[in-house]
């Protein structure tokens, strides 16, 4: 009696064997990939028979983006377009034009692209107005860019002119002038050279960031006047209005300030 228990692994009061354990065909072994009892594949249909993992071997075309050997059936174009968009948006917010360009580059048709992007517009996944506001705030605070430079960046990203103007209106002239002065003060701490040379370099720096000549010249003049007696004397001789009117005669000096 004891030997039989050790051989079968069952107690005498165990449940009777299930159909197929003894009299039926042997059950397939589990744990080997590719078999009907293999590891779970995220691409397999949950309601499909147990041979879902073998679809790739049956000659069914697979999605080019799917990992090799998953046996996934080809996805439709709209599904691929949505995946491309979500990958792009995972990196940073994008405008509708940027996403449309990414879809076109991957060969997505205009009709499918428009449908996917229209839906993303409806649910708020893409919002050019919100993008423009965030872009203006971030780039002005982080890089000190003025409205003119910001307008160029928004245009390159496909933001509509009216939408861009509304976002830029939130950056008023007073804030722009304060930022220009802060940029100049920071650069002046390490600037070297004669006041005339420093003046031109600082004005050139602000011009490259999109500041109008009048704003740039006044910011540099005021900063120089507060720096030293020599710089103040030079600043007193600057006619900011006349220089601003003669913008074409003011060639920015691109040499480093230090």
Buried (B, 14 or more C-beta within 10 A) or exposed (E): EEEEEEEEEEEEEEEEEEEEEEEEEEEEEEEEEBBBEBEEBEBBEEEEEEBBBBBBEEEEEBBEEBEEEBBBBEBEBBEBBBBBBEEBBEEEBBBBBBBBBBBEEEEBEEEBBBBBBEBBEEEEBBBBBEBBBEBBBEBBEEEBBBBBBBBEBBEEBBBBEEBBBBBBEEBEEEEBBEBBBEBBBEBBEEBEBEBEBBBBBBBBBBBBBBBBBBBBBBBBBBBBBEBEEEBBEBBEEBEBEEBBEEEEEBEBBEEEBE
